[in-house]
Amino acid sequence: MHYMRRDWQLYCLLLIPLSFTLVFKYAPLSGLLIAFQDYNIIKGFWASEWVGFEVFRELFSKPAFAQALRNTLLLNILDLLFSFTAPIMLALLLNEIKGNVFKRVNQTLLYLPHFLSWVIIGALAYQLLGLGSGMLNNLIEQMGGTRIPFLQEDNHWLFSYILIGVWQSMGWGTIIYLAAISAVNPELYEAATVDGAGRWRKMWHITLPCIRPTIVTLLILNLGHIMGGSFERVYALQNMATTEYTTIIPILVYRWGLESGDYSSATALGLFQAVIGLILVVLADRMAKRLGEDGIL
């Protein structure tokens, strides 16, 4: 009570984000009851028939679920390999640039894609990579090559999906790593210079070990999204010609819940996704702590 009387203005300000979290994050959790009901939108939560785990048994037996699970894991693991490591390498390279003007211009250009919506990025991707009139394919054809179906064939679409994701996210991801690098003690670099270490040695033996806690923390957080995926990203880049990898869990939730009205299956799938993500975060955190890192929990 002493602190509340002294800092009541701060507590009043805290009510705004707290109310937002309660209303939009915790209150909707009551809707998870739908996953255990034969939900009828007319009857509502309390009058719909309770069926227990029957919805989950039906969910796991559907072929679309197996395909969505495979695609979600595939896309997110590839994203983890490339989109997670690209900002680290970019931050290391930017840190080595000595010209401040050149460095700031590059940082600004690399950050800009983060502020574009996936609808805009998807439209740009089809203008640049489209098979019929894409600018890149027009250039390839003028140089005597054969048009490449970057977004109209499944394997090419997968490659383009990962590459576009790296381009969109790597600039923004470098902000955290550059902030961590700025906290490294300059005396370590000076001592390494005296010992004859070059730039690569300093990067490998000083910079990377010093930012390792940041890398581990972000890796744990990213593992929590490995069962999720970006609905907007897939939805903006999908088309009728590429259906092998575009069915992921968020897309399936959208199709079952909003397009087909199968609210029970959509809710059960979303709950399954969230529980697996939580388990992965906890396991990754415990593994990090066993390896000597702080973790996040």
Summary of the structure (lengths in Angstrom):
residues: 297
radius of gyration: 23.9
end to end distance: 28.3
largest distance: 78.0
contacts: 843
relative contact order: 0.12
helix: 75%
strand: 2%
